[in-house]
Amino acid sequence: MFPTQGQQSPMDINNLEMVMANVVYNVTKIFITPVEMVLHPFYGSTYCPPVILFFSAVMMIFLPIFSALLGAAAHLVPFLKFHAPMGMFGIGTLSQLFFFGGFVHGIRIWRKMIHPERELISDWEGLPLPIFTMLPKASWWTIRIIYEPIFLLISANLLQDFYILQPSAAHYLMFAAVALAFNQYTAWYISWRFLRTAMNTRNMGPIIARIIDDTATDNDRATLHLASIPKDLPEDMRKETAAYIARAFNVKKEGN
């Protein structure tokens, strides 16, 4: 646990953690946006911002090109027998579906943008598919972190085994399943960290008061990583110390 001071550097350990958590969330969101268009077809108008959609579109343009170049390069390797991809639909088909879905969702989102009263929370994912709500212990985060990624993994393997999806498309769905799990776990952690910080702030008040009154135990001081205040410290300096500690840990104490 680290104090949150008003004079903190932008790259202190708390801010750095949140910056990296947001990096993980946004990078994984680029990869999962095509599948989320299907898993959550009624997401809000600000759930998929233009920057994420742009990078997702770039990805879905270059994945079929990369897959085709990789297949062409396999012919150039001596003594390597190249077999054509087995399956009806490849990554190119998924790319076409993504752009078609983007067009359909674009019309839906545009209607919400010009009529904001149609949605309550604009960055909400929307309800999950009904099939997930019938599973045991189908809480919101259980569905998002566990059930939906597992559904993608199983679907990708089954569709590949039945020669419906080519390996390129199946491998993308498998990777998207892992990215979805990390994305939603990161979203849960950011929300949990916000609430946990508020609880920490509430619980620090009495401990800081005992430290200032010099009645804190060693365990109290260890909780906040603080040493005891000298007993012969002048009263005015003791009050300044109390104010500084309260600011350092972002504790609003009444009566001080």
C-alpha positions as CSV (number, residue, x, y, z in Angstrom):
1,M,0.0,0.0,0.0
2,F,1.5,3.3,-1.1
3,P,0.3,6.8,0.0
4,T,-1.4,9.0,-2.5
5,Q,0.1,12.5,-2.2
6,G,-0.9,15.6,-4.0
7,Q,2.7,16.2,-5.0
8,Q,3.1,12.8,-6.6
9,S,5.1,12.3,-9.7
10,P,3.1,11.2,-12.7
11,M,5.2,8.1,-12.8
12,D,4.9,7.0,-9.2
13,I,4.1,3.4,-8.5
14,N,0.3,3.9,-8.2
15,N,-0.1,5.9,-11.4
16,L,2.3,3.6,-13.3
17,E,0.2,0.6,-12.3
18,M,-3.0,2.2,-13.5
19,V,-1.3,3.4,-16.8
20,M,-0.2,-0.2,-17.5
21,A,-3.6,-1.6,-16.6
22,N,-5.2,0.8,-19.1
23,V,-2.6,-0.2,-21.8
24,V,-3.5,-3.9,-21.3
25,Y,-7.2,-3.1,-21.5
26,N,-7.0,-1.0,-24.7
27,V,-4.5,-3.2,-26.5
28,T,-6.6,-6.3,-25.8
29,K,-9.7,-4.4,-26.8
30,I,-8.3,-3.9,-30.3
31,F,-8.2,-7.7,-30.8
32,I,-11.6,-8.5,-29.2
33,T,-13.7,-5.8,-30.8
34,P,-14.7,-8.0,-33.8
35,V,-16.0,-10.8,-31.5
36,E,-17.6,-8.3,-29.1
37,M,-19.8,-7.1,-31.9
38,V,-21.4,-10.5,-31.8
39,L,-21.2,-11.3,-28.1
40,H,-22.6,-8.0,-27.1
41,P,-24.6,-6.6,-30.0
42,F,-26.2,-3.8,-28.1
43,Y,-23.2,-2.1,-26.6
44,G,-23.4,1.7,-25.9
45,S,-22.3,4.5,-28.1
46,T,-19.0,5.2,-26.4
47,Y,-18.1,1.6,-25.6
48,C,-16.0,1.2,-28.8
49,P,-14.3,4.6,-29.3
50,P,-13.1,5.6,-32.8
51,V,-9.4,4.9,-32.0
52,I,-10.1,1.3,-31.0
53,L,-12.3,0.8,-34.0
54,F,-9.6,2.2,-36.3
55,F,-6.9,-0.1,-35.0
56,S,-9.3,-3.1,-35.1
57,A,-10.1,-2.2,-38.7
58,V,-6.3,-2.0,-39.6
59,M,-5.8,-5.4,-37.9
60,M,-8.7,-7.0,-39.9
61,I,-7.3,-5.6,-43.1
62,F,-3.7,-6.9,-42.6
63,L,-4.6,-10.3,-41.0
64,P,-5.9,-11.7,-44.3
65,I,-3.0,-10.2,-46.2
66,F,-0.5,-11.7,-43.7
67,S,-2.2,-15.1,-43.9
68,A,-2.1,-15.1,-47.7
69,L,1.6,-14.0,-47.7
70,L,2.4,-16.7,-45.2
71,G,0.7,-19.4,-47.4
72,A,2.5,-18.1,-50.5
73,A,5.9,-18.2,-48.7
74,A,5.3,-21.8,-47.7
75,H,5.6,-22.8,-51.4
76,L,9.1,-21.4,-51.5
77,V,10.5,-23.6,-48.8
78,P,12.3,-26.5,-50.4
79,F,11.1,-30.1,-49.6
80,L,8.0,-28.7,-47.8
81,K,4.7,-30.1,-48.9
82,F,2.1,-27.3,-48.7
83,H,-1.5,-28.2,-48.3
84,A,-4.3,-25.8,-49.0
85,P,-6.2,-24.6,-45.9
86,M,-9.0,-27.0,-45.0
87,G,-12.3,-25.3,-44.1
88,M,-15.0,-23.2,-45.7
89,F,-14.2,-19.9,-44.1
90,G,-10.9,-18.2,-43.4
91,I,-9.7,-15.1,-41.8
92,G,-10.8,-13.2,-44.9
93,T,-14.4,-14.1,-44.3
94,L,-14.1,-12.9,-40.7
95,S,-12.7,-9.7,-41.9
96,Q,-15.6,-9.2,-44.3
97,L,-18.1,-9.9,-41.5
98,F,-16.3,-7.4,-39.2
99,F,-16.7,-4.6,-41.7
100,F,-20.3,-5.5,-42.4
101,G,-21.0,-5.6,-38.7
102,G,-19.2,-2.3,-38.3
103,F,-21.6,-0.8,-40.9
104,V,-24.7,-2.2,-39.1
105,H,-23.5,-1.1,-35.7
106,G,-22.5,2.3,-37.1
107,I,-26.1,3.0,-38.1
108,R,-27.3,1.8,-34.6
109,I,-24.7,3.9,-32.8
110,W,-25.4,7.0,-34.9
111,R,-29.1,6.9,-34.0
112,K,-28.1,6.8,-30.3
113,M,-25.6,9.7,-30.8
114,I,-28.3,12.0,-32.3
115,H,-30.8,10.8,-29.7
116,P,-28.8,10.6,-26.5
117,E,-32.0,10.0,-24.5
118,R,-32.2,6.5,-25.9
119,E,-29.5,5.1,-23.7
120,L,-28.8,5.5,-20.0
121,I,-25.1,4.6,-19.8
122,S,-23.2,5.1,-23.0
123,D,-20.1,3.0,-22.2
124,W,-22.0,-0.1,-21.1
125,E,-21.3,-3.3,-23.0
126,G,-25.0,-4.3,-23.0
127,L,-26.5,-7.6,-21.8
128,P,-24.8,-10.8,-22.6
129,L,-26.3,-13.4,-24.9
130,P,-29.2,-15.3,-23.2
131,I,-27.3,-18.6,-23.5
132,F,-24.7,-17.4,-20.9
133,T,-27.3,-16.4,-18.3
134,M,-28.6,-19.9,-18.1
135,L,-25.2,-21.3,-17.0
136,P,-24.5,-21.9,-13.3
137,K,-23.4,-18.9,-11.2
138,A,-23.8,-16.7,-14.2
139,S,-22.8,-13.4,-12.6
140,W,-21.7,-10.5,-14.8
141,W,-18.0,-10.9,-14.3
142,T,-18.1,-14.7,-14.4
143,I,-19.7,-14.5,-17.8
144,R,-17.2,-11.9,-19.1
145,I,-14.0,-13.4,-17.7
146,I,-14.8,-17.1,-17.8
147,Y,-17.8,-18.2,-19.8
148,E,-17.4,-16.0,-22.9
149,P,-13.7,-16.8,-23.4
150,I,-14.4,-20.5,-22.9
151,F,-17.2,-20.3,-25.4
152,L,-14.9,-18.8,-28.0
153,L,-12.2,-21.4,-27.4
154,I,-14.6,-24.3,-27.7
155,S,-16.3,-22.8,-30.8
156,A,-13.0,-22.2,-32.6
157,N,-11.9,-25.8,-32.0
158,L,-15.2,-27.4,-33.0
159,L,-15.6,-25.3,-36.1
160,Q,-12.1,-26.1,-37.1
161,D,-12.5,-29.8,-36.5
162,F,-15.7,-29.9,-38.6
163,Y,-13.8,-28.0,-41.4
164,I,-16.1,-25.0,-41.2
165,L,-13.3,-22.6,-40.2
166,Q,-9.8,-22.6,-41.6
167,P,-6.9,-22.6,-39.2
168,S,-6.3,-18.9,-39.7
169,A,-9.8,-18.0,-38.6
170,A,-9.8,-20.5,-35.7
171,H,-6.4,-19.3,-34.4
172,Y,-7.7,-15.7,-34.4
173,L,-10.7,-16.7,-32.3
174,M,-8.5,-18.6,-29.9
175,F,-6.3,-15.6,-29.4
176,A,-9.3,-13.4,-29.1
177,A,-10.6,-15.6,-26.3
178,V,-7.4,-15.2,-24.3
179,A,-7.4,-11.5,-25.0
180,L,-11.1,-11.2,-23.9
181,A,-10.3,-12.9,-20.5
182,F,-7.4,-10.6,-19.9
183,N,-9.4,-7.6,-21.0
184,Q,-12.3,-8.2,-18.7
185,Y,-10.1,-9.2,-15.8
186,T,-8.3,-5.9,-16.2
187,A,-11.6,-4.0,-16.2
188,W,-12.7,-5.9,-13.1
189,Y,-9.4,-5.1,-11.4
190,I,-9.6,-1.4,-12.2
191,S,-13.1,-1.2,-10.7
192,W,-12.1,-3.3,-7.7
193,R,-9.0,-1.1,-7.1
194,F,-11.1,2.0,-7.1
195,L,-13.5,0.6,-4.4
196,R,-10.6,-0.9,-2.4
197,T,-8.8,2.5,-2.4
198,A,-11.9,4.2,-1.0
199,M,-12.1,1.5,1.7
200,N,-8.4,2.0,2.5
201,T,-9.0,5.7,2.9
202,R,-11.8,5.2,5.3
203,N,-9.8,2.7,7.4
204,M,-6.7,4.8,7.6
205,G,-8.4,7.7,9.5
206,P,-8.5,6.0,12.9
207,I,-5.0,4.6,12.5
208,I,-3.5,8.0,11.7
209,A,-5.4,9.5,14.7
210,R,-3.7,6.9,17.0
211,I,-0.3,7.6,15.5
212,I,-0.7,11.3,16.1
213,D,-1.9,10.7,19.7
214,D,1.0,8.3,20.1
215,T,-1.3,5.5,21.1
216,A,-0.7,3.4,18.0
217,T,0.7,-0.1,18.2
218,D,3.5,-1.4,16.1
219,N,1.0,-3.2,14.0
220,D,-0.9,0.1,13.4
221,R,2.3,1.8,12.2
222,A,3.4,-1.2,10.1
223,T,0.0,-1.1,8.3
224,L,0.8,2.4,7.0
225,H,4.6,1.9,6.8
226,L,5.2,4.7,9.3
227,A,7.4,5.2,12.4
228,S,6.3,6.6,15.7
229,I,6.3,10.3,16.3
230,P,8.8,11.5,18.9
231,K,7.2,12.2,22.3
232,D,9.1,15.5,22.7
233,L,7.9,16.9,19.4
234,P,6.4,20.5,19.8
235,E,2.6,20.7,19.6
236,D,2.7,22.9,16.5
237,M,5.0,20.6,14.7
238,R,2.9,17.6,15.8
239,K,-0.2,19.3,14.2
240,E,1.8,20.0,11.0
241,T,2.9,16.3,10.9
242,A,-0.8,15.2,11.3
243,A,-1.8,17.4,8.4
244,Y,1.0,16.2,6.2
245,I,0.2,12.5,6.9
246,A,-3.5,13.1,6.2
247,R,-2.6,14.7,2.9
248,A,-0.1,12.0,2.1
249,F,-2.7,9.2,2.5
250,N,-5.6,11.3,1.1
251,V,-7.6,11.0,4.3
252,K,-10.1,13.7,5.0
253,K,-10.4,13.9,8.8
254,E,-13.1,15.9,10.4
255,G,-12.3,18.2,13.3
256,N,-8.6,18.7,12.4
